[in-house]
Amino acid sequence: MEKELIINSTPTDVEIALLEDSKLVELHYQKTNTNFTVGDIFLGRIRKLMPGLNAAFVDIGHKKDAFLHYTDLGPKLRSLLKYSDGVNRGSTKSHTLEGFKIEPDIIKTGKIDQVLSKKQNILVQVLKEPISTKGPRLSCEITIPGRFLVLTPFTEVVAVSKKIANSEERKRLRVLVESICPKNFGLIVRTAAEGKTVADLHEELNMMMSKWEEVHRQLVKAEPPMKLLSELDKTSSIMRDILNDSFNRIVVNDKELYHNVRTFMGSISPDQVSIVKHHRSNKPVFDAFGVTRQIKSSFGKTATMPSGAYLVIEHTEAMHVIDVNSGHKVASGDQAEAVLAVNLESAAEIARQMRLRDIGGIIIIDFIDMRVAEHKKLLLSRMREYMRKDRAQHTILPLSKFGLMQITRQRVRPEVKINTAEICPACKGTGKINPSILLTDEIQRDLEFIMQSRPNSQLVLRTHPYVQAHLTKGWLKSAQVKWYRQFFRWIKVQPDTDYQLTEYRFFDANEDEIRLN
């Protein structure tokens, strides 16, 4: 599988597109003045305790108080509070925990007002970005992530990613990490560490310990709310988390960011510096790599697939609801097999849409009804297979009696929403049309369906003069010639000034309209 990262930088924001086999699967957006990123570490102050919610609201400088639930305090809360208070007062001089005495764990079923008090200073890490009217969500289980390892202060647990399947490799990594792990720190071995040497791991551990030292330095005499450690910018954090040997290309349009990315790549993966390219063309980088077209076709209320089937995606306060529709182009023949084919195609697209839009929470999918039990099992296994590439934690349940599939997916940032509708040139903004950039794709799909259902018909396509000129221009490279090569039949394209810009119709040799709906 080919992977490409396309980065579009402007003075106010950065857009990052992840392509797998040239297909858009993730889209990240960051304003250059963003102040709250998942992973940032703050010294906050507790504003109020809510025993009914078993949670606290913490001031970390956001307009909305951040939310800290008891379950996110972590068992080592007492050790964290003891350490942060000692450093803040100046009595704990060293960032290492060599002589630090770990305090007893708090109980899992305890109450927030038993372990915290109002106006207390507390060391916290952003778990989720602010979403809608909610402030950031916090955790007291501090972690410092690297590319191969994750450092966890106050615990001595060494864990290896379950995605490393080879038992001998898991054992090797565990022994290596246990040999270099500092006292009173824990380490989590990430999937990217597979095959790495102890020198690689030790070098990264030193880098993470220097970050923990920076937290210690900033914490001395600090007054809340105060940011102690910033997570990497969006570009670097994405590269750190997803970069592997399967990446073929990273393209950046901004010269300064290009040099920053090359420098960062040199620090985490020197062998792959050569895949970073600077986009010098006058054509926008997203247009050059087909990202703009895919954004237009992938966002909005509906998402159409190559077969003509489409999804309707609705967002409610409680959940997302996705309806699968076969459209008017269901293949003839075995009805059960045709329905299965549409559902499997939809499952792949739904998995992509959830990653692309970063849809989180509860998702209910209404697939087309299937009566064959083997087909239902196959759909479930395929959906789990498609979701395996998703880095967000998720749970997929089998189809219910009503044919509904329920999925829960981790949400750490606001859902990506892009309005793809364009102002209609015919009505001067009083109505809207689907993206005009996709008009030729719609004509192509309709034409393929007609050719299958009417293999011997003589066809005439009537459309707006502008569209007719676009379809016939270039002679050898025109869409009309491409259709002739594909179907071995000449399709007449006739202009009609009475048609709206996006309006088109097909007619047969008798001038009868071929209705597709």
Protein Blocks (a to p, Z undefined) as FASTA:
>chain_A
ZZdddddddfkbccddddeehiafbdcdddfkbcbdghiacddddfbdcfknopacddeh
iabdcdddfklnojmlmmmmmmmmmmmnopambfbfklpccdddddfklcfklmbcehia
cddddfbdcehjbccdddfbdcdddfkbccdehiacdcddfklmblklmmmmmmmmmmmm
cghiacdddfklgopafklmmmmmmmmmmmmmmmmmmmgopacdddfbdcddfklmmmmm
mgcfklmbdcdfbfklmmmmmmmmmmmommlmmmpccdfbfbdfklmnommmmmmmmgcj
bdcdfkopacdddddfkbccddddebjmbcehjfklmmmmmmmmmmmmmmmmmmmnopgh
jddddddddfbfklmmmmmmmmmmmmmmpmbdcddddddfkopacdddddfbdcddddfb
dcdfklnopaccddfklmmmmmmmmmmmmmmmmmmbccdddddfklmmmmmgoklmmmkl
mmmmmnopacdddddfkbcfkbccdddfkopacdfZZ
